[in-house]
Amino acid sequence: MTTPQQIRTLLVLLLAVFTLSARAATEPASPKEVVEKATFGIIAELNKLTPEQRTEDEVRRLVTTYIVPAIDQEKIAMGALGKYWRRATPEQRQQFIDRFRERQIRTYSGAFKAFSGEQFTYEDPRFSPDGSKALVKGMLKQTNGQEVPVDFRLYFDKDSNHWRVYDAVVAGLGMVKTYRDQLAQRLQNSSMDDLLNELANEDNAGDEKTEELSAAGTDQGNS
């Protein structure tokens, strides 16, 4: 027979379990987990697809689903524009964020569409002294055995309670710095509106090229 004391003990234990479960549900993923979820998640999906199913649209959808949510688009855009961010109007900033986001999607889509069994490994994160930033060092092992260092820089976003990527460094080249150098060169002789128009035209040209390649692939498949 169960005594009142045993019932009270059982209730206390159940309450403790529920409390721990609730904490676990709200505990943010670690920087390493954020990076692994993004890269391993899309790779797992790609491995399920046949070459015919790995279309531009499908890879783009996977990049948008797994990669884009891990990235702080505004913070990366700010870093890429550098001093020109402060000079831009709110409307120009938003347009640049949208254009830069599209450029990232294209870059990642091209990289993952060409995926052919490469493997990623990541070290445990290294935190800044105040714990607000983290570096996740990784390695991309190519099918030929060559290894390429791929590192991700993240910061803790208090508003969303998540770690967000704000830069990636591939083989020693920082994505944000590379774009900042390129854009600064272009903005020396152009206005922000000119740059936005140029980026829009480049995006449109990229869409037309993608459509041509897709059409050519369809024609070859039907021949």
N, C-alpha and C positions, 0 to 999 in steps of 0.2 A: 504493500500500500504506500502511495506517495504521500509524504508529509508536507505540511504547509511550508516548512523550511526548504525542502527540496524544490517545491514549486517556485518559491521566491528566487532560489539560486538559478533555476532554469530560465526564468524571465530575465534575470540580470545578464545571463550569458547570451540570450537571444538579442537583448538590447545592444550589447557590445558588438555582436556580429553585424547587426543592421547599421550601427554607427560606423564601423570600419568599412562596410560596403559603400555607404554613402560618401565617405571620404575618398575612397578609391575611385568612385564614379566622377568626382569633381577634381581629382588630382590631375594636373596638366601632364601631358606626355613630355618626357625628357627631350632635350635637344637631339640626342642620338635617335630616339624613337621617331621624332618628327621627320628626320632625314630618311630613316629607313622605311617609314611608311610611304613616303613619297616615291622613292626610287624602287624599292622592292615591290610596292603595290603595282606600279605600272609595268614592271618587268614580268610579274606573275600574270598579268592580263595579256601582255604581248605573247607570252609563251603558249597561251590558249588559242591563239589565232593562227590560221594558215597564212601562207604568203599572200594569197588572194584576198583574205579578209583584212590584211594589214594595210588598209587604204589611208590616204591622207586624212580624210574626215574622221576615221576611227582612231588613228593615232592622236589627232588633235583633240578628240573627245577625251581620251585617256590622259593626255597632258593637262587638260583643263580640270579633270577630275582629281588627279593625284598631285601634280606638281604645283599648279597655280595657287591652290589654297594654302600651301606651306610658305608662300612668299609674301612679304609685305610690299605690295606694289608701289605705294606712295613713298616709302623709305628708300627703295631702290631708285625710283625716279628722281628723288631729291639728290641722292648721291651722284647719279649719272649727270644731272644738270649742273651740280656744283653751285657756283656763285650766280649762275643764270636763273636758278630756281627762285631766288629772292626777288629778282627783277620781273619775273613773270606774273601775269594777272591770275586770279583764281581760275578763270575760264581756260587760260593757256595751260596752267598746271594740270587741270583735269584732262585736257586734250592730250597733253604729253603722256600722262599716266596711261591713258587708253592706248595710245600709239606704241608706247614702250612695252606695255603688256602684250600687245599683238606681236611685237618683235620677239619677245621672249618665247611666246607660244610657238612661233615659227622655228626659232632656234632649237628648242627642246624637241619639237615634233620631228624635225629633220634628223636630230641625233638618235632619237628612239626608233624612228622608222628604219634606220640602218642597223638597229640592234641585232646582234647575231651570236648571243651567248656570252657576252662580256660579263664579268663578275665584279660587284662592288663589295668592299669590306670597310668597316668604320671602327675607329677607336672610340673609347669613352670620351665624353666632352671635357674640354678644358675651360674652366670658368674664369671670368674676370674677378678681381679682388672683391668687388661688391656683389658678385653673383648675378648681375643683370645681363651679361653677355656671355656667349659661349662659342667655342670653336670646335667643330667636329671634323677631325682629319680623316680622310678616306683614301682609298686606293682603288682605281679601276684597272682590273687585269684584263687585257685584251686577249683575243683568241690565239694570237701568235706568241703569247707569253709576256709581252711588253706591259709594264705597269706605268700608269699615269696617276700622279697625286691629284685628288679632287677634294678640296676642303670647303666647308660651309660655315659661314658666320651667321649667328643667330642672336637675337635679343629677346628678352621676356616682355611681351606686350601685356601690361597690367589691365588694359581695357578688355581684352578678349581672354585673358588668363591663359595665353598660349605662347610657346616659343615660335618666333617667326624668322624666316631666312631673310637677310638683308644684303647678302653678298655671297658669291661663289668664286673660288680660286682654282683654276684648272692649270696644272703644270706651271704653277707660279704666277700665272696671269690672272689678276683680279677682274671680274666681270665689270664691276662698277667703275673702277679706274680706267679700264680700257674704253668703255663707252664715254666716260667723262672727257678723256683726251680727244676722242673723235668728235664729240659734239662741240667741245670748246673750239676746236679748229674750224668747224663749220659755222659757228655763231660769231666768229670774229668778223666775218664779212656778210652775215645774214641776220635778219631779225628773227624773233621767236616765231612770228606768224609764217615767215618764209620757211623756217625749219619744219614747222608742223605740216605745211603744204607739201614739202619735199618728202616727209615721212609717209604722208597719205598717198602720194603718187607711187612711192616705192612699194607700199603695201598693195596697192591696186595692181601694179606690175607683177608682184608676186602671186596674186590671185590668178591673173591671166596665165602665168607660166604654169601654175599648178593645174589649171583646167586643161591646158595643152598636153601636159604630161599624162594626166588621167585619161584624156581622150585617146592618146597614142597607146596607152596601156590597154584600153578597152578594145581598140582596133586590132592590136596584136593578139589579144586573147580570143577574138572572134575569127581570126584568119586561120 
